[in-house]
Amino acid sequence: MFVLPLIYCTAFFAAIHALYKKRDQGIFLFIVFGLPIYSISLSVSYLYGLEKLIPFLQLFKEISIVAFLLYAITHLKSDNNWTPIDKLMFSFLCVNLLYALLPIGTYSFFERLIALKSLSFFPLVYFTGRLLNKDHIHLHWVYTLIGVLTIAVAGVLAIEVLTYTHIQQISGYASFNEHFFDQNPSGSYGLTWTFEIENGMKRFASLFSTPLELAAASLIALAAAAALVTTSDNKITLNSFTVAALAASMFCVSFALSRASFASYCIMIYVYAVVTKKKLLLQLIHTAALAAGGVLLLISFNNDFVDFIINSITFTNASSVGHLIEWANGLESIIKNPLGIGLGNAGRVSGFSGYNVGGENQFIIIGVQTGIVTAGIYIATYIMVMRKALQLFKTQTGKIRRLALFIFLVKVGMLIPLFTSEAESYIYISYITWILTGLLINMSSKLEPSIK
C-alpha cells in the first residue's frame, strides 16, 4: 500500500521538474497519475503514521496548478485574444472571491476561504490550460496517459471484485476521515454509505476516493478513447490499447454502480454515434436497448440489481428520494435568498459540519452559497463550452477537432452527475476537464475571427 503515496509524490515532483525544464505538458503527469489516488494516498500515509506530512501532501494539488499558472502568465504573449468564456470564468472567480472577503453567512473567514477553494478553484485550472503554450502539449500523449490510468484502475477493481473486498478497508480510509473530518464510519462495511447500494450490494471505488468518482472518471476515459480512435473523416481506428482502455472504462462504470454515470456513459456513446454519423453504431445501440429491455422483463423482479434499476427510474429508493429532498431544500433557500446565504453553507464545508443547506446538485450548491448570478454564470459557461466544442468539432480537423470531441463528450456525460452530486469536488475529473477546456479555448482563440 505504501507505494501509492510514493506514486503520488513522484508524480508531483515529476511535474515540477518538467516545469523547471519548461515542459508545459508536465502538469498532466500529476493530474493523471497523482490526483486519482489523492485520497487513498493520504489515508495510507495516515495509516503508516505520517500524519504530520498530510497537510503538505494536500497542498500538492494546488501548488502544481498555481506554479504552472504563474509560469504561463510570465510567458504570456501580448496577442492573446480574450473570449466571452474567459470573461465568464474570471467573473465567476471574482464574485465568489468577494463573498469570501465580505462577512456574509455564518462561517468564519478561514472557513469561507476553504469553501472558496472548493467552489472556485477550477477557474484557475481553466486559466492554466488557457495560458500554457498549446504547441508544447501533445494531446495524443495525454489521452494515452488517461488510457493507462483506466487500465491500471480496472486491474485493481478486478481484484476488489474477485475478493469482494474494498481496498479502502485496508488503506486506513475510515480512520483518516474520522481523524481529519470527524466523519464516523457508516454503512455495512465500516466506510461510508456511498460504498453500497440500498440492499447492501457493494459499490467499488478502486483507487479513487468514492465509487461515484470512479464512475465519473470512466466518462473521462470513454471520451479520451473516442478522441484517440476518431479520425478527421469520422473513421474509427482501433488497436489493442484502445480496445483495452474502452473495456476497462466499461468495467469500471459497471462495478461503481452509479446510476447517473452509467446513464451518462450510454448517452455519450449515443451522442458520439450521432455527431460522427455512425448509422451502424446507432442501429446497434437501438437493438441493444431493445434487447436489454427484453432481458429485464425476463429476469425475476426479486433480483437485487433489477430492483436497483427500477427503484432508480421511479425515484422510490432512499438515495433518489434523498436527492429530491436536498434539491427542494436548496431551491427553497435560493428563492428566499437569491443573492445566496454565504460561502460554506452548501457543499463540502457544511457537509462536514452537518449543517448543509441543499446539496447533491452542483448548480444548487453554487446558488445556495453565492446566489443565482454565479449559478447563472456557471450554467452559461457550461453551455458556451459545449457549443464551442461542437462547433470546432464540425469545422476543424486534426488536433483541435479531437480535443473538441473530447470536451463535448465529457460535458454531455457530466450533465447528469452535476445534477446528482457536487461533481466539481471530484478532483481528478474537475482538473483534467477544465485544464483541457482551457487548452481548447486557447487553441480556438488563435483561429481566424471568421470561424470563432
C-alpha positions as CSV (number, residue, x, y, z in Angstrom):
1,M,0.0,0.0,0.0
2,F,2.9,2.4,0.7
3,V,3.6,2.5,-3.0
4,L,0.6,4.7,-3.5
5,P,1.9,7.8,-1.6
6,L,5.2,7.2,-3.4
7,I,3.5,7.4,-6.8
8,Y,1.6,10.5,-5.7
9,C,4.7,12.3,-4.6
10,T,6.7,11.1,-7.6
11,A,4.0,12.4,-10.0
12,F,4.1,15.8,-8.2
13,F,7.8,16.2,-8.3
14,A,8.0,14.9,-11.9
15,A,5.5,17.7,-12.9
16,I,7.6,20.3,-11.0
17,H,10.7,19.1,-12.7
18,A,9.0,19.3,-16.0
19,L,8.1,22.9,-15.2
20,Y,11.7,23.6,-14.4
21,K,12.7,22.2,-17.8
22,K,9.9,24.4,-19.4
23,R,7.9,21.4,-20.5
24,D,4.3,22.7,-20.3
25,Q,2.7,19.3,-20.6
26,G,4.4,18.0,-17.4
27,I,1.3,19.1,-15.4
28,F,-0.6,16.2,-16.9
29,L,1.8,13.7,-15.2
30,F,0.5,14.9,-11.8
31,I,-3.2,15.4,-12.9
32,V,-3.5,11.9,-14.4
33,F,-1.3,9.8,-12.1
34,G,-1.4,11.8,-8.9
35,L,-4.9,13.2,-8.4
36,P,-6.9,9.9,-8.9
37,I,-5.0,8.4,-5.9
38,Y,-5.0,11.6,-3.9
39,S,-7.4,10.4,-1.2
40,I,-6.1,6.9,-0.8
41,S,-2.5,8.2,-0.7
42,L,-3.4,10.5,2.2
43,S,-5.2,7.7,4.1
44,V,-2.3,5.3,3.6
45,S,0.1,8.0,4.8
46,Y,-2.0,8.3,7.9
47,L,-2.1,4.5,8.3
48,Y,1.7,4.5,8.3
49,G,1.9,7.2,11.0
50,L,2.9,10.1,8.6
51,E,0.1,12.3,10.0
52,K,2.3,15.5,10.1
53,L,3.1,15.2,6.4
54,I,-0.5,15.1,5.3
55,P,-1.1,18.9,5.3
56,F,1.8,19.2,2.9
57,L,0.6,16.4,0.7
58,Q,-2.8,18.0,0.5
59,L,-1.2,21.2,-0.9
60,F,0.5,19.5,-3.8
61,K,-2.6,19.7,-6.0
62,E,-3.0,23.5,-5.5
63,I,0.8,24.1,-5.7
64,S,1.0,22.3,-9.0
65,I,-1.7,24.4,-10.7
66,V,-0.5,27.7,-9.2
67,A,3.1,27.0,-10.3
68,F,2.1,26.2,-13.8
69,L,-0.3,29.2,-14.0
70,L,2.3,31.6,-12.8
71,Y,4.7,30.2,-15.3
72,A,2.1,30.6,-18.1
73,I,1.4,34.2,-17.0
74,T,5.1,35.2,-17.0
75,H,5.4,33.7,-20.6
76,L,2.1,35.2,-21.8
77,K,2.2,36.7,-25.3
78,S,0.6,40.0,-26.0
79,D,-1.5,38.7,-28.9
80,N,-3.8,36.7,-26.7
81,N,-7.5,37.1,-27.7
82,W,-9.8,37.1,-24.7
83,T,-13.1,35.3,-25.3
84,P,-16.5,35.5,-23.7
85,I,-15.8,32.2,-21.9
86,D,-12.6,33.7,-20.4
87,K,-14.6,36.6,-19.1
88,L,-17.3,34.4,-17.6
89,M,-14.7,32.3,-15.8
90,F,-13.0,35.3,-14.4
91,S,-16.3,36.8,-13.3
92,F,-17.3,33.6,-11.5
93,L,-14.0,33.7,-9.7
94,C,-14.2,37.4,-8.7
95,V,-17.8,37.2,-7.4
96,N,-17.0,34.2,-5.2
97,L,-13.8,35.9,-4.0
98,L,-16.0,38.9,-3.0
99,Y,-18.2,36.6,-0.9
100,A,-15.2,35.2,0.8
101,L,-13.8,38.6,1.7
102,L,-17.1,40.0,2.9
103,P,-18.6,38.8,6.3
104,I,-21.5,37.1,4.6
105,G,-23.0,34.0,6.2
106,T,-22.3,32.1,9.4
107,Y,-18.9,30.8,8.7
108,S,-15.5,32.3,9.7
109,F,-13.2,33.9,7.3
110,F,-10.9,30.9,7.2
111,E,-13.9,28.5,6.6
112,R,-15.1,30.8,3.8
113,L,-11.6,30.6,2.2
114,I,-11.8,26.8,2.3
115,A,-15.3,26.9,0.8
116,L,-14.0,29.3,-1.9
117,K,-11.2,26.9,-2.8
118,S,-13.7,24.0,-3.0
119,L,-16.2,26.1,-5.1
120,S,-13.9,28.3,-7.3
121,F,-10.5,26.7,-7.7
122,F,-11.5,25.2,-11.1
123,P,-11.3,28.7,-12.9
124,L,-7.6,28.7,-12.0
125,V,-7.2,25.2,-13.5
126,Y,-9.1,26.5,-16.6
127,F,-6.8,29.5,-17.0
128,T,-3.7,27.3,-16.6
129,G,-4.8,25.4,-19.7
130,R,-5.8,28.6,-21.4
131,L,-2.4,30.3,-21.0
132,L,0.0,27.4,-21.4
133,N,1.8,27.1,-24.8
134,K,-0.6,24.9,-26.8
135,D,2.3,23.8,-29.1
136,H,4.1,22.3,-26.2
137,I,1.3,19.9,-25.3
138,H,0.9,16.6,-27.1
139,L,-2.7,15.6,-26.7
140,H,-2.3,12.1,-28.0
141,W,0.1,11.5,-25.1
142,V,-2.4,12.9,-22.7
143,Y,-5.2,10.6,-24.0
144,T,-2.8,7.7,-23.7
145,L,-2.0,8.6,-20.1
146,I,-5.7,8.5,-19.3
147,G,-6.0,5.1,-21.0
148,V,-3.1,3.7,-19.0
149,L,-4.7,5.0,-15.8
150,T,-8.0,3.5,-16.7
151,I,-6.5,0.1,-17.4
152,A,-4.5,0.2,-14.1
153,V,-7.6,1.2,-12.1
154,A,-9.6,-1.6,-13.7
155,G,-6.9,-4.0,-12.7
156,V,-7.2,-3.0,-9.0
157,L,-11.0,-3.1,-9.4
158,A,-10.9,-6.7,-10.7
159,I,-9.0,-7.7,-7.5
160,E,-11.7,-6.0,-5.4
161,V,-14.5,-7.7,-7.3
162,L,-12.9,-11.1,-7.2
163,T,-12.2,-10.9,-3.4
164,Y,-15.3,-8.9,-2.8
165,T,-13.3,-6.5,-0.6
166,H,-13.0,-2.7,-0.8
167,I,-9.3,-1.6,-0.9
168,Q,-10.4,1.3,1.3
169,Q,-11.0,-1.3,4.1
170,I,-7.2,-1.8,4.3
171,S,-6.0,1.7,3.4
172,G,-7.0,3.5,6.6
173,Y,-9.9,5.3,4.8
174,A,-12.3,5.2,7.8
175,S,-9.7,6.2,10.4
176,F,-8.4,9.0,8.2
177,N,-11.8,10.5,7.7
178,E,-12.6,10.2,11.4
179,H,-9.4,11.9,12.4
180,F,-9.3,14.8,9.9
181,F,-13.0,15.4,9.1
182,D,-14.8,14.0,12.2
183,Q,-16.7,11.5,10.0
184,N,-17.6,8.4,11.9
185,P,-17.6,5.1,9.9
186,S,-21.0,4.3,8.4
187,G,-22.7,1.7,6.3
188,S,-22.4,-2.1,6.4
189,Y,-18.6,-2.2,5.6
190,G,-17.2,0.4,8.1
191,L,-16.6,3.0,5.4
192,T,-19.4,5.3,4.2
193,W,-22.9,4.6,2.8
194,T,-21.7,5.6,-0.7
195,F,-19.8,2.2,-0.9
196,E,-23.0,0.3,-1.1
197,I,-26.5,0.5,-2.7
198,E,-29.8,0.3,-0.7
199,N,-29.8,-3.5,-0.4
200,G,-26.2,-3.8,0.8
201,M,-24.7,-4.7,-2.5
202,K,-21.1,-3.4,-2.7
203,R,-20.1,-0.5,-4.9
204,F,-16.3,-0.3,-5.6
205,A,-14.1,2.7,-6.0
206,S,-10.8,1.1,-6.9
207,L,-8.1,3.7,-6.3
208,F,-10.5,6.7,-6.3
209,S,-12.0,8.3,-3.2
210,T,-15.6,7.1,-3.8
211,P,-17.4,4.8,-6.3
212,L,-19.1,8.0,-7.7
213,E,-15.7,9.5,-8.6
214,L,-14.6,6.2,-10.2
215,A,-17.8,6.2,-12.3
216,A,-17.2,9.8,-13.4
217,A,-13.6,9.0,-14.2
218,S,-14.9,6.3,-16.6
219,L,-16.7,9.0,-18.5
220,I,-13.3,10.8,-19.0
221,A,-11.8,7.5,-20.2
222,L,-14.6,7.0,-22.7
223,A,-14.1,10.5,-24.1
224,A,-10.3,10.1,-24.3
225,A,-10.7,6.8,-26.1
226,A,-13.2,8.4,-28.6
227,A,-10.6,11.2,-29.2
228,L,-7.9,8.6,-29.8
229,V,-9.8,6.4,-32.3
230,T,-11.7,9.0,-34.3
231,T,-10.1,10.3,-37.5
232,S,-10.8,13.6,-39.2
233,D,-13.2,11.8,-41.6
234,N,-15.0,10.1,-38.7
235,K,-13.5,6.7,-39.3
236,I,-12.7,4.6,-36.2
237,T,-9.2,3.2,-35.9
238,L,-9.0,0.7,-33.0
239,N,-5.9,-1.1,-31.7
240,S,-5.2,-3.4,-28.8
241,F,-4.6,-0.5,-26.4
242,T,-7.7,1.5,-27.2
243,V,-9.8,-1.7,-27.0
244,A,-8.3,-2.4,-23.6
245,A,-9.0,1.1,-22.4
246,L,-12.6,1.1,-23.6
247,A,-13.2,-2.3,-21.9
248,A,-11.6,-1.0,-18.7
249,S,-13.8,2.1,-18.7
250,M,-16.9,-0.1,-19.2
251,F,-15.8,-2.5,-16.4
252,C,-15.2,0.5,-14.0
253,V,-18.5,2.2,-14.6
254,S,-20.4,-1.1,-14.2
255,F,-19.0,-2.0,-10.8
256,A,-19.1,1.5,-9.4
257,L,-22.9,1.1,-9.7
258,S,-23.6,4.8,-10.2
259,R,-26.9,5.3,-11.8
260,A,-26.1,8.8,-13.1
261,S,-22.7,7.9,-14.6
262,F,-23.9,4.7,-16.1
263,A,-26.8,6.5,-17.9
264,S,-24.3,9.2,-18.9
265,Y,-21.9,6.6,-20.3
266,C,-24.7,5.2,-22.5
267,I,-25.7,8.7,-23.6
268,M,-22.2,9.6,-24.5
269,I,-21.9,6.6,-26.8
270,Y,-25.2,7.5,-28.4
271,V,-24.2,11.2,-28.8
272,Y,-20.9,10.1,-30.3
273,A,-22.7,8.0,-32.9
274,V,-24.9,10.9,-33.8
275,V,-22.2,13.6,-34.1
276,T,-19.9,11.2,-36.1
277,K,-22.9,10.0,-38.2
278,K,-22.3,6.3,-37.4
279,K,-25.6,4.8,-38.7
280,L,-24.4,1.2,-38.0
281,L,-23.5,2.1,-34.4
282,L,-26.9,3.8,-33.9
283,Q,-28.6,0.7,-35.1
284,L,-26.6,-1.5,-32.8
285,I,-27.4,0.8,-29.9
286,H,-31.2,0.7,-30.7
287,T,-31.0,-3.1,-30.9
288,A,-29.1,-3.4,-27.7
289,A,-31.6,-1.2,-25.9
290,L,-34.5,-3.3,-27.0
291,A,-32.6,-6.5,-26.1
292,A,-31.8,-5.1,-22.7
293,G,-35.4,-4.2,-22.1
294,G,-36.4,-7.7,-23.0
295,V,-33.9,-9.3,-20.7
296,L,-35.1,-7.2,-17.8
297,L,-38.6,-8.4,-18.4
298,L,-37.5,-12.0,-18.3
299,I,-35.4,-11.6,-15.1
300,S,-37.2,-12.1,-11.8
301,F,-38.1,-8.8,-10.2
302,N,-36.9,-10.1,-6.9
303,N,-33.4,-9.7,-8.4
304,D,-31.4,-7.1,-6.4
305,F,-29.8,-5.5,-9.4
306,V,-33.1,-5.2,-11.2
307,D,-34.8,-3.7,-8.1
308,F,-31.9,-1.2,-8.0
309,I,-32.7,-0.1,-11.6
310,I,-36.5,0.0,-11.3
311,N,-36.4,2.0,-8.0
312,S,-33.9,4.4,-9.5
313,I,-36.2,5.1,-12.5
314,T,-39.2,5.6,-10.3
315,F,-37.4,7.6,-7.7
316,T,-38.6,5.3,-4.9
317,N,-35.3,4.3,-3.5
318,A,-33.8,6.1,-0.5
319,S,-30.9,7.6,-2.5
320,S,-33.2,9.1,-5.2
321,V,-35.7,10.4,-2.5
322,G,-32.7,11.9,-0.7
323,H,-31.7,13.8,-3.9
324,L,-35.2,15.2,-4.2
325,I,-35.3,16.4,-0.6
326,E,-31.9,18.1,-1.0
327,W,-32.9,19.8,-4.2
328,A,-36.1,21.0,-2.6
329,N,-34.3,22.4,0.4
330,G,-31.7,24.1,-1.8
331,L,-34.2,25.6,-4.2
332,E,-36.2,26.9,-1.3
333,S,-33.1,28.6,0.1
334,I,-32.3,30.2,-3.3
335,I,-35.9,31.5,-3.7
336,K,-35.7,33.1,-0.2
337,N,-32.2,34.3,-0.7
338,P,-31.5,34.9,-4.4
339,L,-28.1,36.5,-3.6
340,G,-27.0,33.5,-1.6
341,I,-26.5,32.8,2.1
342,G,-22.7,32.8,2.1
343,L,-19.8,30.5,1.2
344,G,-19.7,27.2,3.1
345,N,-23.5,26.8,3.6
346,A,-23.7,24.1,1.0
347,G,-21.3,21.5,-0.3
348,R,-18.3,20.0,1.4
349,V,-17.7,22.5,4.2
350,S,-21.2,22.4,5.5
351,G,-21.4,18.7,4.8
352,F,-18.6,18.1,7.3
353,S,-20.2,20.3,9.9
354,G,-23.6,18.7,9.5
355,Y,-25.5,21.9,8.7
356,N,-25.8,21.5,4.9
357,V,-28.4,23.5,3.1
358,G,-29.4,21.8,-0.1
359,G,-26.7,19.8,-1.9
360,E,-26.2,16.8,-4.2
361,N,-26.5,19.2,-7.2
362,Q,-23.6,21.3,-8.4
363,F,-25.9,24.1,-9.7
364,I,-27.9,24.3,-6.5
365,I,-24.8,24.2,-4.3
366,I,-23.5,27.3,-6.1
367,G,-26.8,29.1,-6.0
368,V,-27.3,28.5,-2.3
369,Q,-23.9,29.9,-1.4
370,T,-23.4,32.9,-3.7
371,G,-26.7,33.3,-5.4
372,I,-28.4,33.0,-8.8
373,V,-25.9,35.3,-10.5
374,T,-22.9,32.9,-10.0
375,A,-25.1,29.9,-10.7
376,G,-26.2,31.6,-13.9
377,I,-22.5,32.3,-14.8
378,Y,-21.6,28.7,-14.2
379,I,-24.5,27.4,-16.4
380,A,-23.8,29.9,-19.2
381,T,-20.1,28.9,-19.2
382,Y,-21.0,25.2,-19.4
383,I,-23.4,25.8,-22.3
384,M,-21.0,28.0,-24.2
385,V,-18.2,25.5,-23.8
386,M,-20.4,22.7,-25.2
387,R,-21.5,24.9,-28.1
388,K,-17.9,25.9,-28.9
389,A,-16.6,22.3,-28.7
390,L,-19.4,21.1,-31.0
391,Q,-18.7,23.9,-33.4
392,L,-15.0,23.2,-33.5
393,F,-15.6,19.5,-34.0
394,K,-17.7,20.2,-37.0
395,T,-15.5,22.8,-38.6
396,Q,-11.9,21.8,-37.7
397,T,-9.5,18.9,-38.4
398,G,-6.7,17.3,-36.6
399,K,-5.6,18.0,-33.0
400,I,-8.2,20.7,-32.2
401,R,-11.0,18.5,-33.6
402,R,-10.1,15.6,-31.4
403,L,-9.9,17.8,-28.3
404,A,-13.2,19.4,-29.2
405,L,-14.8,15.9,-29.4
406,F,-13.2,15.0,-26.0
407,I,-14.6,18.2,-24.3
408,F,-18.0,17.9,-25.9
409,L,-18.5,14.3,-24.9
410,V,-17.2,15.0,-21.3
411,K,-19.6,17.9,-20.9
412,V,-22.5,15.8,-22.2
413,G,-21.5,13.0,-19.9
414,M,-21.1,15.1,-16.8
415,L,-24.6,16.8,-17.1
416,I,-26.4,14.1,-15.1
417,P,-23.7,13.8,-12.4
418,L,-23.8,17.6,-12.0
419,F,-27.5,17.3,-11.1
420,T,-26.9,14.5,-8.6
421,S,-23.6,15.4,-6.9
422,E,-21.1,18.1,-6.2
423,A,-19.2,17.0,-9.3
424,E,-16.6,19.7,-9.1
425,S,-15.3,18.2,-5.8
426,Y,-14.1,15.2,-7.8
427,I,-10.6,16.5,-8.0
428,Y,-9.2,14.4,-11.0
429,I,-12.4,14.9,-13.1
430,S,-12.5,18.7,-12.4
431,Y,-8.8,19.3,-13.1
432,I,-8.5,17.2,-16.2
433,T,-11.7,18.6,-17.7
434,W,-11.1,22.3,-17.0
435,I,-7.4,22.3,-18.0
436,L,-8.3,20.7,-21.3
437,T,-11.2,23.1,-21.7
438,G,-8.8,26.0,-21.2
439,L,-6.5,24.4,-23.8
440,L,-9.3,24.1,-26.3
441,I,-10.3,27.8,-25.9
442,N,-6.5,28.6,-26.1
443,M,-6.3,26.8,-29.5
444,S,-9.6,28.3,-30.8
445,S,-8.6,31.8,-29.9
446,K,-5.7,31.6,-32.4
447,L,-8.1,30.8,-35.2
448,E,-9.3,33.2,-37.8
449,P,-12.1,35.5,-36.4
450,S,-14.5,34.3,-39.1
451,I,-14.7,30.8,-37.6
452,K,-14.8,31.7,-33.9
